[in-house]
Every structure is written in C-alpha cells, then in structure tokens.
Amino acid sequence: MITLNDYLFSGNTVLKILHQYSEDLKEHAKTTHNSIDFAHSNFLIQVIELLEHNDFLTSQSQRIKEFYKLMTLEYPFLAFTFKGRIKSLIRAEEKFNWYILRYIYKQYEAKGEFPSEAEIKNNLIRFRDLIAYRVVISLPVCHLKNHDDREKMELKYLYEIAEILPEFLEERGFTAEVSGFTTEQSSIYLSANVKQYYRDYIEFPRPSGYQSLHITFYDNIARCYTEVQLRTKDMDDYAEIGAANHFNYEQNQESNRSKRNFIPEGECIYFDEAYERLMKLQKLDLSKVDVNMFKAYSDNLMNDGCGLFRGRQILPFEHLSRFQNDILD
C-alpha cells in the first residue's frame, strides 16, 4: 500500500511530493482496480491545481476583499482580520482518510454492512474546505460604554455580519451551499432565509468547546468550493491556542482507535487502508521529515514555510518561488 509517509524523507518540494504520490496512487489503482485510490489521486490533483494555477485565487480573494471594505465602512468601531489559506498537505491527507474512516464506520454501525465503492466516493465530494477564509472580529474596550457586555455585543455584530455575507458574495459570483444542519441546530439569531446556509458552532458548540460560524460557497467563476468562518477573537484564540486545539487532537486519536476496534481488520480494505494512512501520519516524527523548506525539532518547534503541516498557503495567494514551484522532470 502507498502512503504519503513514503515521500516525506526525500528532500523534495511539496509539489514534487504531490505529483509523485498522486501518480503512484493512480498507477496502483489501475493495477488493483481500486477506485478509491483513483478518487484519492484526483483529490491530490485538486491540491496541485491550487498551487500551480492560481490566477483564479487572485480573482476570488479580490472579490472576498470587497466584503472587507464593506466592513470598514459599516463597522468602523470593530477591530477585525481576514485570514485565508489553502489546507496544508498533511492536514488535507489526514482529513481525506478520516472522511473514509468515518463514513464506513457509520454505515457499518447503522446497517451492519459496508458501503460500496461508489457510495464511499460519493461521500468524498463533501470535502469542500481546501480553500478557506476566516473573519475574526473584536470590539475594543475603548469603544465600550460603562455597562456594555462585550461578549454579547461582539456576538450581536458577528451575527449581523453573517446575515449579510451570503447575499453580498452571491452578487459577486458565489453560491451559498445549504449546510445540512437540522432545524433544531439553526440559530435563533439568523433569519430563516440565511440560517439554512450556516453550521452554527456558536449556538451549538462542538464537544471540545470550539465555537465558530461556518458557511460554504461555490465560486462559479473559479469553479471551486470555498469555506468562510466567522469568529470573535476569544473564539479564535480558544480554537488556535486554547483547549480546543489539543482536545480535538486527543479526541480524534481515541475516536479512530475505537472505530478500528469496532471493525475487524481484513473485513474492508478501504477502511484498513484509510486507517493505516491516518495512523502513520499521526505517529509521524516531524523531526525526521526531510521536505524542502520544512524544518522541525519537535511537533511544537517547527518552521513550516511550505504548506506541509501547520503551514498554510496564505491568501491572497502569493506565488511560490521558482524552485518551490518546479514540477517533475
């Protein structure tokens, strides 16, 4: 079986690794008639396309930047940031295999049988956050009056911003996607026309305590999906450097092991392969990795300038250096 770990000790660039891994998966899929490996290879091609052919990202980020300008006019008393990223290679690979793992487990738990290849592939089209933007707001203390509740006021403004975002971006070539959240999970702070698009982790936090508003758009000009997250500064701190960060990692590790215990090894090749790829990445000693532009002394001490692990290709997209952007000979 081919895994991403096989390519992380060669000194190559991220793009060369992506090309080699994708091509080898495709050849392996032809030999074994494994359509999930074909889907995996095509997923990696999507990542390659984002890195190599990025003119559409410039267009996309410019249109989203128009919302930034609107906020400067409508909310001059707020402090806020817009962050953009392409999901890093290891994070994308982890999530792709986790989607396979979770779907097979849920189907087996509910029906006592494994889903077909076609059903597994169909589930993988839900991977829609390779590109994401984050809007983080804060109400400075200097703009508070004596009896103002800062947290409540920030929530008020965050939901106001969420209310106008879908229509604003739809006027600029985006289409908001229905979230799939049920009526019971819909926020009382959003209108009926808007709430169907949001996954509201503020009103309904994740078990870790993570809070954020998530909405997915299809960019009809760039022809790709884009996720937008909206948070307050406190929510962002909790997710990035607070308990939610560590809790999610530990919880996912434990959850994956329990799924492995539930499904006997050898019963479903797609589950077995996804689990092995995921476990190898989670056990990876980053200090041993040799990828151009990346250096780590431990999982916490690293300089990731290549979009491998924690690093993110920041948007508006900056062109990779000539050497970093080279392709296979």
C-alpha positions as CSV (number, residue, x, y, z in Angstrom):
1,M,0.0,0.0,0.0
2,I,1.2,3.5,-0.9
3,T,1.2,6.2,1.8
4,L,2.2,9.8,2.0
5,N,4.8,8.9,4.6
6,D,6.8,7.1,1.9
7,Y,7.6,10.5,0.3
8,L,8.4,12.7,3.3
9,F,12.1,11.8,3.6
10,S,13.4,12.6,0.1
11,G,14.2,16.3,0.4
12,N,11.7,17.1,-2.4
13,T,9.4,20.1,-2.5
14,V,5.7,19.7,-1.5
15,L,4.7,20.0,-5.2
16,K,7.1,17.2,-6.3
17,I,5.7,15.0,-3.5
18,L,2.2,15.7,-4.5
19,H,2.9,14.9,-8.2
20,Q,4.7,11.6,-7.3
21,Y,2.2,10.5,-4.7
22,S,-0.8,11.2,-7.0
23,E,0.8,9.5,-10.0
24,D,1.8,6.4,-8.0
25,L,-1.7,6.1,-6.5
26,K,-3.2,6.3,-10.0
27,E,-0.9,3.5,-11.2
28,H,-1.6,1.4,-8.2
29,A,-5.3,1.9,-8.7
30,K,-5.0,0.7,-12.3
31,T,-3.2,-2.5,-11.1
32,T,-5.6,-3.2,-8.3
33,H,-8.8,-1.8,-9.8
34,N,-9.2,0.3,-6.6
35,S,-11.5,3.2,-7.5
36,I,-11.0,4.8,-4.1
37,D,-7.3,5.2,-4.9
38,F,-8.4,6.8,-8.2
39,A,-10.5,9.3,-6.2
40,H,-7.6,9.8,-3.8
41,S,-5.3,10.6,-6.7
42,N,-7.8,13.0,-8.2
43,F,-8.1,14.7,-4.8
44,L,-4.4,15.4,-4.8
45,I,-4.6,16.8,-8.3
46,Q,-7.1,19.4,-6.9
47,V,-4.4,20.4,-4.4
48,I,-1.8,20.6,-7.1
49,E,-4.1,22.8,-9.3
50,L,-4.5,25.2,-6.4
51,L,-0.7,25.5,-6.0
52,E,0.3,25.6,-9.7
53,H,-2.5,27.5,-11.4
54,N,-3.6,30.2,-9.0
55,D,-4.9,33.1,-11.2
56,F,-8.4,32.3,-10.1
57,L,-7.4,32.6,-6.5
58,T,-6.4,36.2,-7.1
59,S,-9.8,36.8,-8.6
60,Q,-11.5,35.1,-5.7
61,S,-9.6,36.8,-2.9
62,Q,-10.2,40.2,-4.6
63,R,-14.0,39.6,-4.6
64,I,-13.9,38.5,-1.0
65,K,-11.8,41.5,-0.1
66,E,-14.8,43.7,-1.2
67,F,-16.6,42.4,1.9
68,Y,-13.6,43.6,4.0
69,K,-14.1,47.0,2.5
70,L,-17.8,46.9,3.4
71,M,-17.0,46.1,7.0
72,T,-14.6,49.0,7.3
73,L,-17.5,51.3,6.3
74,E,-20.3,49.6,8.3
75,Y,-18.3,48.7,11.4
76,P,-15.5,51.3,11.9
77,F,-15.5,50.7,15.6
78,L,-14.7,47.0,15.3
79,A,-11.2,45.5,15.0
80,F,-11.1,42.6,12.6
81,T,-8.9,40.5,10.4
82,F,-9.4,38.4,7.3
83,K,-7.3,35.3,7.0
84,G,-7.1,33.0,4.0
85,R,-5.4,29.6,3.5
86,I,-5.1,26.5,1.4
87,K,-5.2,23.5,3.7
88,S,-1.7,22.1,4.3
89,L,-0.7,18.8,2.7
90,I,-0.6,16.6,5.8
91,R,-3.9,18.1,7.1
92,A,-5.6,17.5,3.8
93,E,-4.3,13.9,3.6
94,E,-5.4,13.3,7.2
95,K,-8.9,14.7,6.6
96,F,-9.4,12.8,3.3
97,N,-8.7,9.4,5.0
98,W,-10.7,10.4,8.1
99,Y,-13.7,11.0,5.8
100,I,-13.4,7.5,4.5
101,L,-12.9,6.1,8.0
102,R,-15.9,7.9,9.5
103,Y,-18.3,7.1,6.6
104,I,-17.5,3.4,6.5
105,Y,-17.9,3.2,10.3
106,K,-21.2,5.0,10.4
107,Q,-22.6,2.8,7.6
108,Y,-21.4,-0.4,9.2
109,E,-22.7,0.7,12.6
110,A,-26.2,1.6,11.2
111,K,-26.7,-1.2,8.7
112,G,-24.3,-4.0,9.7
113,E,-22.7,-3.9,6.2
114,F,-20.1,-2.0,4.4
115,P,-20.9,0.7,1.8
116,S,-20.0,0.1,-1.8
117,E,-17.1,1.8,-3.6
118,A,-19.5,4.2,-5.3
119,E,-21.1,5.2,-2.0
120,I,-17.7,5.9,-0.5
121,K,-16.6,8.0,-3.5
122,N,-19.9,9.9,-3.4
123,N,-19.3,10.8,0.2
124,L,-15.8,12.2,-0.6
125,I,-17.3,15.0,-2.7
126,R,-18.2,16.7,0.6
127,F,-14.6,17.7,1.1
128,R,-15.1,21.4,0.5
129,D,-12.7,23.3,2.7
130,L,-9.4,23.1,0.8
131,I,-9.7,26.8,0.5
132,A,-11.0,28.8,3.5
133,Y,-11.2,32.3,4.7
134,R,-11.7,33.4,8.3
135,V,-13.2,36.6,9.6
136,V,-12.2,37.4,13.2
137,I,-13.8,40.4,15.0
138,S,-13.2,42.1,18.3
139,L,-14.8,45.1,20.0
140,P,-12.0,47.1,21.5
141,V,-12.5,48.1,25.2
142,C,-12.2,51.8,24.2
143,H,-15.5,51.5,22.3
144,L,-17.4,50.1,25.2
145,K,-19.6,52.1,27.5
146,N,-19.7,51.5,31.2
147,H,-22.4,48.9,31.3
148,D,-21.8,47.2,27.9
149,D,-21.4,43.4,27.9
150,R,-18.5,43.0,25.4
151,E,-19.2,39.3,24.7
152,K,-22.9,39.9,23.9
153,M,-22.1,42.9,21.7
154,E,-19.5,41.0,19.7
155,L,-22.0,38.2,19.2
156,K,-24.6,40.7,18.0
157,Y,-22.2,42.2,15.4
158,L,-20.9,38.7,14.4
159,Y,-24.4,37.5,13.5
160,E,-25.2,40.8,11.8
161,I,-22.2,40.2,9.6
162,A,-23.2,36.6,9.0
163,E,-26.7,37.8,7.9
164,I,-25.4,40.0,5.1
165,L,-22.5,37.8,3.9
166,P,-24.4,35.3,1.7
167,E,-26.2,37.9,-0.4
168,F,-23.1,40.1,-0.7
169,L,-21.0,37.2,-2.1
170,E,-23.8,35.9,-4.3
171,E,-23.8,39.2,-6.1
172,R,-20.1,38.6,-6.8
173,G,-20.4,35.1,-8.3
174,F,-20.6,32.9,-5.3
175,T,-23.5,30.5,-4.4
176,A,-24.1,29.6,-0.8
177,E,-24.5,25.9,-0.1
178,V,-27.2,24.5,2.2
179,S,-25.4,23.4,5.4
180,G,-27.3,20.2,6.2
181,F,-27.9,21.3,9.8
182,T,-31.3,20.5,11.1
183,T,-33.9,23.0,12.2
184,E,-33.0,22.2,15.8
185,Q,-29.4,23.2,15.1
186,S,-30.4,26.5,13.5
187,S,-29.5,29.7,15.3
188,I,-32.3,32.0,16.6
189,Y,-30.1,34.9,15.7
190,L,-30.2,34.4,11.9
191,S,-33.2,34.9,9.6
192,A,-35.0,31.9,8.1
193,N,-33.5,32.8,4.6
194,V,-29.9,32.7,5.9
195,K,-29.7,30.2,8.7
196,Q,-30.0,27.2,6.3
197,Y,-26.6,28.0,5.0
198,Y,-24.7,28.1,8.3
199,R,-23.3,25.5,10.5
200,D,-23.6,27.3,13.8
201,Y,-21.0,26.0,16.3
202,I,-21.6,29.1,18.4
203,E,-25.1,28.2,19.4
204,F,-24.2,24.5,19.2
205,P,-20.5,24.2,20.2
206,R,-18.5,21.1,19.4
207,P,-17.7,18.8,22.4
208,S,-14.3,20.5,22.6
209,G,-16.0,23.9,23.2
210,Y,-15.0,25.0,19.7
211,Q,-17.2,27.9,18.5
212,S,-17.5,29.4,15.1
213,L,-19.9,30.1,12.2
214,H,-19.1,28.1,9.0
215,I,-20.6,28.6,5.6
216,T,-19.6,27.1,2.3
217,F,-19.8,28.8,-1.1
218,Y,-19.4,27.5,-4.6
219,D,-17.4,30.0,-6.6
220,N,-19.0,30.0,-10.0
221,I,-16.1,32.0,-11.5
222,A,-13.2,29.9,-10.1
223,R,-15.4,26.7,-10.2
224,C,-14.4,25.5,-6.7
225,Y,-15.7,25.4,-3.2
226,T,-14.7,27.9,-0.5
227,E,-15.4,27.9,3.2
228,V,-15.8,31.1,5.2
229,Q,-15.6,31.0,9.0
230,L,-16.7,33.8,11.3
231,R,-15.5,34.1,14.9
232,T,-14.8,36.5,17.7
233,K,-11.2,37.0,18.9
234,D,-11.9,34.9,22.0
235,M,-13.3,32.0,19.9
236,D,-10.3,32.2,17.6
237,D,-7.8,32.1,20.5
238,Y,-9.6,29.1,22.0
239,A,-9.5,27.2,18.7
240,E,-6.0,28.1,17.8
241,I,-4.0,28.1,21.0
242,G,-6.6,27.1,23.6
243,A,-8.1,23.8,24.9
244,A,-10.0,23.1,21.7
245,N,-6.7,22.6,19.7
246,H,-5.3,19.9,22.0
247,F,-8.7,18.4,22.8
248,N,-9.6,17.8,19.2
249,Y,-6.4,16.0,18.5
250,E,-6.7,13.7,21.5
251,Q,-10.3,13.1,20.9
252,N,-9.7,12.2,17.2
253,Q,-6.9,9.8,18.1
254,E,-9.2,8.0,20.6
255,S,-12.2,8.0,18.2
256,N,-10.1,6.5,15.4
257,R,-8.8,3.7,17.6
258,S,-12.4,2.9,18.8
259,K,-13.5,2.6,15.1
260,R,-10.6,0.2,14.4
261,N,-11.7,-2.0,17.4
262,F,-15.3,-2.0,16.1
263,I,-14.5,-3.1,12.5
264,P,-12.4,-6.3,12.3
265,E,-9.1,-6.0,10.3
266,G,-9.3,-7.5,6.9
267,E,-13.1,-7.1,6.6
268,C,-13.0,-3.9,4.5
269,I,-9.9,-3.0,2.5
270,Y,-10.9,0.7,2.2
271,F,-11.3,1.1,5.9
272,D,-8.0,-0.7,6.5
273,E,-6.0,1.4,4.1
274,A,-7.5,4.7,5.3
275,Y,-6.8,3.8,8.9
276,E,-3.2,2.8,8.3
277,R,-2.5,6.0,6.3
278,L,-4.1,8.1,9.1
279,M,-2.2,6.4,11.9
280,K,1.1,6.7,10.1
281,L,0.6,10.4,9.8
282,Q,-0.5,10.9,13.4
283,K,2.6,8.9,14.6
284,L,5.0,10.8,12.3
285,D,8.2,12.1,13.9
286,L,8.4,15.5,12.3
287,S,12.0,16.0,13.3
288,K,12.9,13.2,10.9
289,V,11.0,14.6,7.9
290,D,13.1,15.9,5.0
291,V,10.9,18.2,2.8
292,N,12.4,21.3,1.2
293,M,11.5,24.5,3.1
294,F,10.5,22.5,6.2
295,K,12.4,22.0,9.5
296,A,11.2,20.6,12.8
297,Y,12.9,19.9,16.1
298,S,9.6,18.6,17.6
299,D,5.9,18.7,17.0
300,N,5.8,22.1,18.7
301,L,9.1,23.6,17.4
302,M,8.9,23.8,13.6
303,N,9.5,26.2,10.8
304,D,6.9,25.2,8.2
305,G,7.2,27.5,5.2
306,C,5.9,25.1,2.6
307,G,2.4,24.2,3.5
308,L,3.3,20.8,4.8
309,F,1.9,20.5,8.3
310,R,0.8,23.6,10.2
311,G,1.9,25.9,7.5
312,R,-0.9,27.4,5.3
313,Q,-0.6,28.9,1.8
314,I,-1.9,32.3,2.7
315,L,-4.4,34.1,0.5
316,P,-4.5,36.4,-1.4
317,F,-2.2,33.8,-3.0
318,E,1.5,34.7,-3.2
319,H,3.3,32.9,-6.0
320,L,5.7,30.2,-4.9
321,S,9.4,30.8,-5.6
322,R,10.7,29.4,-8.9
323,F,12.4,26.5,-7.2
324,Q,9.4,25.7,-4.9
325,N,7.1,25.8,-7.9
326,D,9.1,23.4,-10.0
327,I,7.5,20.3,-11.5
328,L,8.7,16.8,-12.1
329,D,11.2,16.4,-14.9
